[in-house]
């Protein structure tokens, strides 16, 4: 080891010296003695490693001061006290943005979470009989009413729902799936890999673009556990295509005595064509075919919390409920509370469209979006941000969240150019605001899509511009 490194290593501050400086700043009001000591040791150790593994520099020498180390420790503890999961403004126009939390919850759902979480609850207690109850009883009846299913079960997301169903009905057996439906969704969730983990054996039939009923029928054998239909909710195959519809597959399953499962994905409970959108099969439509099991998400088109909802025939749902995996995948009281409040809106479909923000964003007339965009520009101009220029631009939003992949939803964007900052730098600064503003960037301007922004969020946007200019 050369002489410079030896000198720097000897200059490292003692831990007690660092802690003494921190104590003078009342550090123990923010963290325990153990955490302060461990954090100080880690910072000093990091400096030691830098000296040993890097070329010595003057800057490195200045960092060895005990006051600098104490300041670093103080900052690290402050960072730990800051909540990293935070609210933001989604101005991207992607309504069910997976990276931004998908469906915002309704005020009623948030209120129910607060009520249930602020004290004890009857999560698994039957108030009528005064004995242990079932957590799924709180939402089973309303799910069955809305979907027409005989029974229902809820787990923590739709991937978990598919895994649980496959493991229950096809462990060690073949699950027949069309090659055109071996999907991958966000986070590299792939049907073949989920099958492998479920201990079901993948049996591919047909081709990427054409799979006939006869392909399924030929594949059925003594080793068959189930037939799986997977709704391609995040893409479409168009052109020279063919697929077996769910009615025909359900009939085949009954004929062969094999359960048929539909992974519906998005979880639509309303007829979206009524609102000028493309047809998306509703859960009730699929259940009405007589199918055995349907799985879908709670936080996509349904507009509720993250959940995987399983509906279908009572005798099969009973088998799925008894699977030990069910306990590992079950939902908590907060999800149940939010899901129950969300589902209540669907008893009146028109109320659901106005009360659930994802549905409102999907169906809102573009004229209303334009009015909101114009109002935002008017408010921004009143703030007299002299370096900013504004424009209104017609464009398209998307559903996102693996839903309605071909739907182009007309929208209006607020374009903002800054005379002093590039669009990329302005975007980065807005992203670092107290309430981050997430926008699109197009060449020399940022774009705010007002289809995913409410007037209640204008204040955050104004404050974001104030801080970044």
Kinemage of the C-alpha trace (Angstrom):
@kinemage 1
@onewidth
@group {chain A} dominant
@subgroup {mainchain}
@vectorlist {calphas} color= white
{ca unk a 1} P 0.000 0.000 0.000
{ca unk a 2} L 1.424 3.397 -0.979
{ca unk a 3} L 2.090 6.197 1.506
{ca unk a 4} L -0.828 8.400 0.345
{ca unk a 5} L -3.350 5.655 1.092
{ca unk a 6} L -1.831 5.027 4.517
{ca unk a 7} L -2.122 8.718 5.390
{ca unk a 8} L -5.751 8.856 4.245
{ca unk a 9} L -6.653 5.715 6.185
{ca unk a 10} L -5.148 7.200 9.341
{ca unk a 11} L -7.232 10.338 8.726
{ca unk a 12} L -10.543 8.461 8.868
{ca unk a 13} L -12.643 9.861 11.728
{ca unk a 14} L -13.406 7.718 14.755
{ca unk a 15} L -17.005 6.506 15.047
{ca unk a 16} L -17.328 7.991 18.552
{ca unk a 17} L -16.261 11.364 17.170
{ca unk a 18} L -18.957 11.231 14.458
{ca unk a 19} L -21.635 10.139 16.923
{ca unk a 20} L -20.733 12.951 19.327
{ca unk a 21} L -21.352 15.512 16.576
{ca unk a 22} L -24.670 13.851 15.720
{ca unk a 23} L -25.773 13.834 19.348
{ca unk a 24} L -25.354 17.613 19.421
{ca unk a 25} L -27.908 17.729 16.586
{ca unk a 26} L -30.410 15.665 18.621
{ca unk a 27} L -30.066 12.727 16.233
{ca unk a 28} L -31.695 10.273 18.665
{ca unk a 29} L -35.045 12.001 18.229
{ca unk a 30} L -34.983 10.680 14.658
{ca unk a 31} L -33.336 7.274 15.018
{ca unk a 32} L -32.209 4.844 17.705
{ca unk a 33} L -28.624 4.624 19.019
{ca unk a 34} L -28.131 1.311 17.227
{ca unk a 35} L -29.209 2.713 13.852
{ca unk a 36} L -27.075 5.852 14.262
{ca unk a 37} L -24.030 3.750 15.152
{ca unk a 38} L -24.544 1.290 12.292
{ca unk a 39} L -25.094 4.114 9.791
{ca unk a 40} L -21.937 5.885 10.949
{ca unk a 41} L -19.937 2.673 10.626
{ca unk a 42} L -21.237 2.098 7.100
{ca unk a 43} L -20.331 5.623 5.958
{ca unk a 44} L -16.808 5.343 7.373
{ca unk a 45} L -16.402 1.857 5.899
{ca unk a 46} L -17.459 3.165 2.488
{ca unk a 47} L -14.787 5.862 2.719
{ca unk a 48} L -12.242 3.233 3.713
{ca unk a 49} L -13.153 1.099 0.694
{ca unk a 50} L -12.826 4.103 -1.616
{ca unk a 51} L -9.332 4.821 -0.300
{ca unk a 52} L -8.237 1.219 -0.758
{ca unk a 53} L -9.804 0.686 -4.183
{ca unk a 54} L -9.476 4.107 -5.850
{ca unk a 55} L -6.722 6.543 -6.691
{ca unk a 56} L -6.289 9.049 -3.810
{ca unk a 57} L -7.529 12.577 -4.566
{ca unk a 58} L -7.738 15.906 -2.728
{ca unk a 59} L -11.544 15.661 -2.722
{ca unk a 60} L -11.291 12.281 -1.019
{ca unk a 61} L -9.162 13.856 1.725
{ca unk a 62} L -11.712 16.614 2.369
{ca unk a 63} L -14.507 14.049 2.779
{ca unk a 64} L -12.725 12.459 5.738
{ca unk a 65} L -13.619 15.289 8.087
{ca unk a 66} L -15.823 14.076 10.969
{ca unk a 67} L -18.291 16.887 10.328
{ca unk a 68} L -18.735 15.780 6.700
{ca unk a 69} L -19.282 12.176 7.775
{ca unk a 70} L -21.838 13.271 10.386
{ca unk a 71} L -23.627 15.344 7.751
{ca unk a 72} L -23.762 12.318 5.432
{ca unk a 73} L -25.177 10.119 8.201
{ca unk a 74} L -27.760 12.776 9.056
{ca unk a 75} L -28.851 12.965 5.409
{ca unk a 76} L -29.136 9.175 5.130
{ca unk a 77} L -31.359 9.040 8.215
{ca unk a 78} L -33.468 11.897 6.877
{ca unk a 79} L -33.897 9.986 3.605
{ca unk a 80} L -35.037 6.913 5.530
{ca unk a 81} L -37.697 9.024 7.253
{ca unk a 82} L -39.080 10.203 3.903
{ca unk a 83} L -41.842 8.073 2.388
{ca unk a 84} L -40.679 6.893 -1.013
{ca unk a 85} L -44.078 5.771 -2.233
{ca unk a 86} L -45.820 9.043 -2.970
{ca unk a 87} L -48.694 10.606 -4.808
{ca unk a 88} L -48.032 12.094 -8.242
{ca unk a 89} L -49.871 13.619 -11.190
{ca unk a 90} L -50.249 11.328 -14.181
{ca unk a 91} L -50.257 13.646 -17.202
{ca unk a 92} L -49.160 10.912 -19.634
{ca unk a 93} L -52.615 10.034 -20.959
{ca unk a 94} L -52.142 6.358 -20.083
{ca unk a 95} L -55.240 5.789 -17.977
{ca unk a 96} L -54.278 2.507 -16.307
{ca unk a 97} L -50.544 3.187 -16.094
{ca unk a 98} L -48.996 0.113 -14.450
{ca unk a 99} L -45.865 2.013 -13.341
{ca unk a 100} L -48.017 4.748 -11.812
{ca unk a 101} L -50.307 2.501 -9.769
{ca unk a 102} L -53.016 1.686 -12.324
{ca unk a 103} L -56.525 2.532 -11.093
{ca unk a 104} L -56.894 5.447 -8.650
{ca unk a 105} L -59.428 4.504 -5.981
{ca unk a 106} L -62.775 6.210 -5.520
{ca unk a 107} L -63.327 8.457 -2.474
{ca unk a 108} L -65.699 5.822 -1.086
{ca unk a 109} L -63.020 3.117 -1.348
{ca unk a 110} L -60.476 5.345 0.401
{ca unk a 111} L -62.984 6.132 3.149
{ca unk a 112} L -63.647 2.431 3.719
{ca unk a 113} L -59.897 1.743 4.030
{ca unk a 114} L -59.660 4.487 6.655
{ca unk a 115} L -62.667 3.190 8.587
{ca unk a 116} L -61.534 -0.434 8.563
{ca unk a 117} L -57.867 0.335 9.193
{ca unk a 118} L -58.332 2.765 12.076
{ca unk a 119} L -59.591 0.055 14.424
{ca unk a 120} L -60.526 -3.602 14.605
{ca unk a 121} L -62.876 -5.165 12.066
{ca unk a 122} L -64.969 -8.267 11.466
{ca unk a 123} L -62.494 -9.507 8.847
{ca unk a 124} L -63.009 -13.151 9.802
{ca unk a 125} L -65.746 -12.888 12.401
{ca unk a 126} L -69.421 -13.629 11.809
{ca unk a 127} L -71.363 -10.955 13.712
{ca unk a 128} L -74.645 -12.877 13.440
{ca unk a 129} L -73.408 -16.203 14.801
{ca unk a 130} L -70.691 -14.778 17.031
{ca unk a 131} L -68.024 -17.139 15.717
{ca unk a 132} L -65.219 -17.323 13.176
{ca unk a 133} L -66.257 -16.280 9.694
{ca unk a 134} L -64.800 -16.189 6.174
{ca unk a 135} L -63.129 -13.023 4.842
{ca unk a 136} L -64.467 -13.642 1.346
{ca unk a 137} L -68.079 -13.522 2.551
{ca unk a 138} L -67.878 -9.708 2.608
{ca unk a 139} L -67.710 -9.461 -1.201
{ca unk a 140} L -68.845 -12.843 -2.506
{ca unk a 141} L -72.542 -11.986 -2.772
{ca unk a 142} L -72.025 -8.701 -4.620
{ca unk a 143} L -69.493 -10.265 -7.021
{ca unk a 144} L -71.902 -13.089 -7.788
{ca unk a 145} L -74.757 -10.623 -8.280
{ca unk a 146} L -72.735 -8.512 -10.714
{ca unk a 147} L -71.247 -11.414 -12.686
{ca unk a 148} L -73.936 -14.094 -12.496
{ca unk a 149} L -71.429 -16.576 -11.068
{ca unk a 150} L -72.257 -19.215 -8.468
{ca unk a 151} L -69.280 -18.449 -6.243
{ca unk a 152} L -66.273 -16.148 -5.945
{ca unk a 153} L -62.820 -16.007 -4.401
{ca unk a 154} L -60.310 -13.138 -4.249
{ca unk a 155} L -56.509 -13.370 -4.140
{ca unk a 156} L -53.804 -10.710 -4.382
{ca unk a 157} L -53.660 -10.290 -8.187
{ca unk a 158} L -54.715 -11.983 -11.396
{ca unk a 159} L -51.368 -13.753 -11.810
{ca unk a 160} L -51.995 -15.341 -8.422
{ca unk a 161} L -55.527 -16.253 -9.505
{ca unk a 162} L -54.256 -18.046 -12.614
{ca unk a 163} L -51.526 -19.804 -10.618
{ca unk a 164} L -54.006 -20.995 -7.977
{ca unk a 165} L -56.548 -22.262 -10.505
{ca unk a 166} L -53.928 -24.108 -12.553
{ca unk a 167} L -52.387 -25.713 -9.490
{ca unk a 168} L -55.771 -26.806 -8.160
{ca unk a 169} L -57.197 -28.253 -11.382
{ca unk a 170} L -54.150 -29.317 -13.378
{ca unk a 171} L -51.253 -30.135 -11.054
{ca unk a 172} L -49.303 -32.886 -12.811
{ca unk a 173} L -51.784 -32.782 -15.694
{ca unk a 174} L -51.924 -31.055 -19.055
{ca unk a 175} L -53.422 -27.601 -19.520
{ca unk a 176} L -54.428 -27.046 -23.150
{ca unk a 177} L -53.737 -23.535 -24.476
{ca unk a 178} L -53.704 -22.003 -27.946
{ca unk a 179} L -50.248 -20.968 -29.179
{ca unk a 180} L -51.700 -17.559 -30.000
{ca unk a 181} L -52.595 -17.032 -26.335
{ca unk a 182} L -49.246 -17.764 -24.666
{ca unk a 183} L -49.088 -14.164 -23.565
{ca unk a 184} L -46.568 -12.044 -21.730
{ca unk a 185} L -47.742 -9.019 -19.770
{ca unk a 186} L -45.836 -6.365 -17.780
{ca unk a 187} L -43.067 -7.487 -15.479
{ca unk a 188} L -42.289 -10.494 -17.702
{ca unk a 189} L -45.327 -12.452 -16.493
{ca unk a 190} L -45.605 -15.272 -19.008
{ca unk a 191} L -48.312 -17.919 -19.157
{ca unk a 192} L -45.878 -20.808 -19.831
{ca unk a 193} L -43.749 -19.857 -16.806
{ca unk a 194} L -46.767 -19.506 -14.522
{ca unk a 195} L -47.885 -22.938 -15.698
{ca unk a 196} L -44.514 -24.381 -14.841
{ca unk a 197} L -44.679 -22.956 -11.316
{ca unk a 198} L -48.217 -24.261 -10.893
{ca unk a 199} L -46.993 -27.788 -11.748
{ca unk a 200} L -49.394 -27.929 -14.698
{ca unk a 201} L -48.020 -29.257 -17.987
{ca unk a 202} L -48.381 -26.928 -20.955
{ca unk a 203} L -50.025 -28.497 -23.996
{ca unk a 204} L -49.905 -26.072 -26.930
{ca unk a 205} L -52.427 -26.386 -29.738
{ca unk a 206} L -52.994 -24.632 -33.062
{ca unk a 207} L -50.729 -21.928 -34.434
{ca unk a 208} L -49.981 -18.322 -33.519
{ca unk a 209} L -52.737 -16.938 -35.735
{ca unk a 210} L -55.192 -19.823 -36.134
{ca unk a 211} L -56.478 -22.279 -33.560
{ca unk a 212} L -59.647 -24.243 -34.247
{ca unk a 213} L -61.980 -26.075 -31.908
{ca unk a 214} L -60.791 -29.310 -33.498
{ca unk a 215} L -57.241 -28.555 -32.297
{ca unk a 216} L -58.432 -28.542 -28.690
{ca unk a 217} L -60.553 -31.646 -29.219
{ca unk a 218} L -57.625 -33.618 -30.651
{ca unk a 219} L -55.445 -32.652 -27.701
{ca unk a 220} L -57.871 -33.877 -25.035
{ca unk a 221} L -56.690 -37.123 -23.472
{ca unk a 222} L -56.567 -38.944 -20.135
{ca unk a 223} L -53.780 -36.585 -18.995
{ca unk a 224} L -55.823 -33.414 -19.589
{ca unk a 225} L -56.490 -31.317 -16.479
{ca unk a 226} L -58.206 -28.309 -18.050
{ca unk a 227} L -58.669 -26.169 -21.123
{ca unk a 228} L -57.369 -22.621 -20.666
{ca unk a 229} L -58.587 -19.687 -22.734
{ca unk a 230} L -56.442 -16.559 -22.326
{ca unk a 231} L -57.879 -13.210 -23.373
{ca unk a 232} L -55.216 -11.252 -25.271
{ca unk a 233} L -56.029 -8.067 -23.401
{ca unk a 234} L -52.759 -6.268 -24.189
{ca unk a 235} L -52.452 -7.050 -27.925
{ca unk a 236} L -54.464 -8.277 -30.900
{ca unk a 237} L -53.616 -10.632 -33.744
{ca unk a 238} L -55.358 -9.398 -36.881
{ca unk a 239} L -55.522 -10.549 -40.493
{ca unk a 240} L -55.679 -14.250 -41.367
{ca unk a 241} L -56.858 -15.448 -37.949
{ca unk a 242} L -59.217 -17.900 -36.314
{ca unk a 243} L -59.948 -18.844 -32.733
{ca unk a 244} L -62.371 -21.109 -30.934
{ca unk a 245} L -64.921 -19.020 -29.072
{ca unk a 246} L -65.622 -19.550 -25.413
{ca unk a 247} L -69.102 -20.990 -26.043
{ca unk a 248} L -67.681 -23.783 -28.186
{ca unk a 249} L -64.850 -24.465 -25.728
{ca unk a 250} L -67.277 -24.626 -22.813
{ca unk a 251} L -69.419 -27.114 -24.714
{ca unk a 252} L -66.318 -29.189 -25.468
{ca unk a 253} L -65.345 -29.169 -21.803
{ca unk a 254} L -68.783 -30.407 -20.768
{ca unk a 255} L -68.701 -33.100 -23.411
{ca unk a 256} L -65.301 -34.358 -22.253
{ca unk a 257} L -65.827 -33.764 -18.530
{ca unk a 258} L -62.930 -31.288 -18.379
{ca unk a 259} L -63.062 -27.873 -16.668
{ca unk a 260} L -62.695 -24.820 -18.919
{ca unk a 261} L -61.018 -21.697 -17.543
{ca unk a 262} L -60.966 -18.197 -19.052
{ca unk a 263} L -58.209 -15.827 -17.942
{ca unk a 264} L -60.114 -12.684 -18.836
{ca unk a 265} L -57.435 -10.340 -17.532
{ca unk a 266} L -58.867 -6.829 -17.538
{ca unk a 267} L -62.040 -7.520 -15.571
{ca unk a 268} L -64.611 -5.461 -17.412
{ca unk a 269} L -68.066 -5.347 -15.787
{ca unk a 270} L -69.690 -2.839 -18.170
{ca unk a 271} L -70.591 -2.825 -21.865
{ca unk a 272} L -67.998 -0.333 -23.112
{ca unk a 273} L -69.544 -0.168 -26.589
{ca unk a 274} L -72.339 1.849 -24.999
{ca unk a 275} L -69.747 4.580 -24.415
{ca unk a 276} L -68.254 4.498 -27.899
{ca unk a 277} L -65.355 2.171 -27.094
{ca unk a 278} L -64.457 -1.147 -28.693
{ca unk a 279} L -66.112 -4.286 -27.407
{ca unk a 280} L -64.431 -5.865 -24.416
{ca unk a 281} L -65.963 -9.124 -23.168
{ca unk a 282} L -67.603 -8.566 -19.797
{ca unk a 283} L -67.300 -11.047 -16.978
{ca unk a 284} L -71.066 -11.603 -17.029
{ca unk a 285} L -70.987 -12.444 -20.770
{ca unk a 286} L -68.329 -15.079 -20.218
{ca unk a 287} L -69.954 -16.556 -17.101
{ca unk a 288} L -73.255 -16.821 -19.024
{ca unk a 289} L -71.649 -19.346 -21.405
{ca unk a 290} L -71.663 -21.865 -18.572
{ca unk a 291} L -67.870 -21.820 -18.240
{ca unk a 292} L -66.366 -23.348 -15.115
{ca unk a 293} L -63.946 -20.622 -13.984
{ca unk a 294} L -63.127 -17.017 -14.944
{ca unk a 295} L -60.234 -14.976 -13.537
{ca unk a 296} L -59.705 -11.213 -13.821
{ca unk a 297} L -57.985 -8.204 -12.227
{ca unk a 298} L -59.411 -5.750 -9.717
{ca unk a 299} L -57.251 -2.740 -10.603
{ca unk a 300} L -57.703 -2.544 -14.372
{ca unk a 301} L -61.036 -1.854 -16.087
{ca unk a 302} L -62.869 -2.707 -12.881
{ca unk a 303} L -61.281 0.400 -11.315
{ca unk a 304} L -60.553 -0.952 -7.846
{ca unk a 305} L -57.583 -2.133 -5.770
{ca unk a 306} L -55.047 -4.719 -6.896
{ca unk a 307} L -56.745 -8.092 -6.632
{ca unk a 308} L -57.242 -11.307 -8.552
{ca unk a 309} L -60.892 -12.301 -8.694
{ca unk a 310} L -61.921 -15.889 -9.398
{ca unk a 311} L -65.566 -16.638 -10.216
{ca unk a 312} L -67.352 -19.721 -11.461
{ca unk a 313} L -69.047 -22.967 -10.532
{ca unk a 314} L -69.450 -23.522 -6.810
{ca unk a 315} L -68.117 -27.082 -6.766
{ca unk a 316} L -64.908 -26.038 -8.514
{ca unk a 317} L -64.475 -22.879 -6.439
{ca unk a 318} L -64.689 -25.034 -3.309
{ca unk a 319} L -61.706 -27.064 -4.552
{ca unk a 320} L -59.736 -23.901 -5.258
{ca unk a 321} L -60.546 -22.450 -1.817
{ca unk a 322} L -59.207 -25.584 -0.101
{ca unk a 323} L -55.853 -25.366 -1.888
{ca unk a 324} L -53.150 -24.514 0.721
{ca unk a 325} L -51.745 -21.965 -1.753
{ca unk a 326} L -54.895 -19.913 -1.227
{ca unk a 327} L -53.722 -18.823 2.223
{ca unk a 328} L -50.396 -17.632 0.817
{ca unk a 329} L -52.174 -15.612 -1.878
{ca unk a 330} L -55.089 -14.201 0.106
{ca unk a 331} L -55.918 -10.501 0.304
{ca unk a 332} L -55.908 -8.287 3.388
{ca unk a 333} L -58.623 -6.187 5.032
{ca unk a 334} L -57.655 -2.999 3.168
{ca unk a 335} L -58.047 -4.631 -0.240
{ca unk a 336} L -61.368 -6.138 0.811
{ca unk a 337} L -62.640 -2.785 2.065
{ca unk a 338} L -61.649 -0.961 -1.128
{ca unk a 339} L -62.953 -3.742 -3.382
{ca unk a 340} L -66.315 -3.839 -1.624
{ca unk a 341} L -66.754 -0.052 -1.977
{ca unk a 342} L -65.746 -0.227 -5.657
{ca unk a 343} L -68.173 -3.033 -6.451
{ca unk a 344} L -71.095 -1.214 -4.794
{ca unk a 345} L -70.822 1.468 -7.499
{ca unk a 346} L -71.601 -1.165 -10.153
{ca unk a 347} L -75.072 -1.787 -8.758
{ca unk a 348} L -75.877 1.376 -10.734
{ca unk a 349} L -73.696 1.259 -13.908
{ca unk a 350} L -74.116 4.974 -14.640
{ca unk a 351} L -72.889 5.741 -11.148
{ca unk a 352} L -69.861 3.510 -11.702
{ca unk a 353} L -68.862 5.458 -14.820
{ca unk a 354} L -69.008 8.776 -12.986
{ca unk a 355} L -67.607 7.604 -9.635
{ca unk a 356} L -64.683 5.430 -10.773
{ca unk a 357} L -61.913 7.576 -12.201
{ca unk a 358} L -60.555 5.056 -14.754
{ca unk a 359} L -64.019 4.583 -16.268
{ca unk a 360} L -64.647 8.319 -16.248
{ca unk a 361} L -61.320 8.939 -17.999
{ca unk a 362} L -62.116 6.290 -20.606
{ca unk a 363} L -65.580 7.627 -21.402
{ca unk a 364} L -65.311 11.409 -20.896
{ca unk a 365} L -66.219 13.412 -24.041
{ca unk a 366} L -63.169 15.026 -25.644
{ca unk a 367} L -64.974 18.396 -25.502
{ca unk a 368} L -64.811 18.244 -21.704
{ca unk a 369} L -61.117 17.357 -21.831
{ca unk a 370} L -60.513 20.375 -24.092
{ca unk a 371} L -62.312 22.702 -21.654
{ca unk a 372} L -60.105 21.444 -18.842
{ca unk a 373} L -56.970 21.900 -20.946
{ca unk a 374} L -57.958 25.469 -21.827
{ca unk a 375} L -58.627 26.216 -18.178
{ca unk a 376} L -55.175 24.940 -17.178
{ca unk a 377} L -53.496 27.189 -19.761
{ca unk a 378} L -55.533 30.148 -18.496
{ca unk a 379} L -54.375 29.498 -14.913
{ca unk a 380} L -50.752 29.057 -16.016
{ca unk a 381} L -50.848 32.366 -17.898
{ca unk a 382} L -52.150 34.164 -14.819
{ca unk a 383} L -49.066 32.936 -12.966
{ca unk a 384} L -46.973 34.931 -15.473
{ca unk a 385} L -44.284 32.356 -16.034
{ca unk a 386} L -42.530 34.548 -18.590
{ca unk a 387} L -40.244 31.809 -19.861
{ca unk a 388} L -43.119 29.496 -20.805
{ca unk a 389} L -45.131 29.237 -24.019
{ca unk a 390} L -48.342 27.196 -24.250
{ca unk a 391} L -50.336 25.408 -26.920
{ca unk a 392} L -53.355 23.116 -27.281
{ca unk a 393} L -52.791 19.920 -29.282
{ca unk a 394} L -55.219 17.206 -30.373
{ca unk a 395} L -53.924 13.698 -29.776
{ca unk a 396} L -54.880 10.287 -28.392
{ca unk a 397} L -54.785 8.685 -24.955
{ca unk a 398} L -54.598 4.958 -24.282
{ca unk a 399} L -56.272 2.656 -21.775
{ca unk a 400} L -53.019 1.051 -20.621
{ca unk a 401} L -52.812 -1.707 -18.028
{ca unk a 402} L -53.050 -4.415 -20.668
{ca unk a 403} L -56.551 -3.267 -21.633
{ca unk a 404} L -58.145 -2.179 -24.932
{ca unk a 405} L -54.827 -2.291 -26.838
{ca unk a 406} L -56.224 -0.977 -30.135
{ca unk a 407} L -58.339 1.800 -28.653
{ca unk a 408} L -57.187 5.324 -29.536
{ca unk a 409} L -59.063 7.693 -27.248
{ca unk a 410} L -59.257 11.297 -28.519
{ca unk a 411} L -57.701 13.779 -26.111
{ca unk a 412} L -56.265 17.280 -25.815
{ca unk a 413} L -52.711 18.012 -24.715
{ca unk a 414} L -51.286 21.129 -23.144
{ca unk a 415} L -47.922 21.761 -24.781
{ca unk a 416} L -45.361 23.742 -22.776
{ca unk a 417} L -42.083 25.140 -24.122
{ca unk a 418} L -39.457 26.811 -21.963
{ca unk a 419} L -37.223 29.477 -23.511
{ca unk a 420} L -34.425 28.722 -21.061
{ca unk a 421} L -34.660 24.967 -20.485
{ca unk a 422} L -34.767 22.014 -22.847
{ca unk a 423} L -37.898 19.864 -22.745
{ca unk a 424} L -35.908 17.008 -21.211
{ca unk a 425} L -34.578 19.195 -18.394
{ca unk a 426} L -38.029 20.639 -17.713
{ca unk a 427} L -39.503 17.128 -17.620
{ca unk a 428} L -36.810 16.006 -15.162
{ca unk a 429} L -37.456 18.981 -12.866
{ca unk a 430} L -41.216 18.399 -12.847
{ca unk a 431} L -40.515 14.772 -11.985
{ca unk a 432} L -38.621 15.954 -8.892
{ca unk a 433} L -41.394 18.269 -7.639
{ca unk a 434} L -42.881 17.775 -4.151
{ca unk a 435} L -45.804 16.132 -5.921
{ca unk a 436} L -44.109 14.797 -9.085
{ca unk a 437} L -45.687 15.674 -12.444
{ca unk a 438} L -45.192 12.898 -15.009
{ca unk a 439} L -45.514 14.174 -18.587
{ca unk a 440} L -44.750 13.255 -22.182
{ca unk a 441} L -41.837 14.818 -24.074
{ca unk a 442} L -41.962 15.585 -27.785
{ca unk a 443} L -38.908 17.263 -29.300
{ca unk a 444} L -38.707 20.743 -27.755
{ca unk a 445} L -41.841 20.711 -25.571
{ca unk a 446} L -43.435 18.789 -22.753
{ca unk a 447} L -47.011 17.572 -23.158
{ca unk a 448} L -49.620 17.222 -20.427
{ca unk a 449} L -52.537 14.961 -21.382
{ca unk a 450} L -55.617 16.338 -19.643
{ca unk a 451} L -57.589 13.100 -19.994
{ca unk a 452} L -55.685 11.744 -16.998
{ca unk a 453} L -55.543 15.021 -15.044
{ca unk a 454} L -58.377 16.399 -12.895
{ca unk a 455} L -58.959 20.032 -11.932
{ca unk a 456} L -58.184 19.061 -8.339
{ca unk a 457} L -54.620 18.394 -9.492
{ca unk a 458} L -54.061 21.802 -11.129
{ca unk a 459} L -52.588 23.130 -7.889
{ca unk a 460} L -49.878 20.468 -7.940
{ca unk a 461} L -49.025 21.346 -11.542
{ca unk a 462} L -48.799 25.091 -10.828
{ca unk a 463} L -46.617 24.475 -7.781
{ca unk a 464} L -44.443 22.106 -9.810
{ca unk a 465} L -43.776 24.826 -12.399
{ca unk a 466} L -43.107 27.402 -9.675
{ca unk a 467} L -40.411 25.247 -8.123
{ca unk a 468} L -38.686 24.187 -11.347
{ca unk a 469} L -38.376 27.565 -13.073
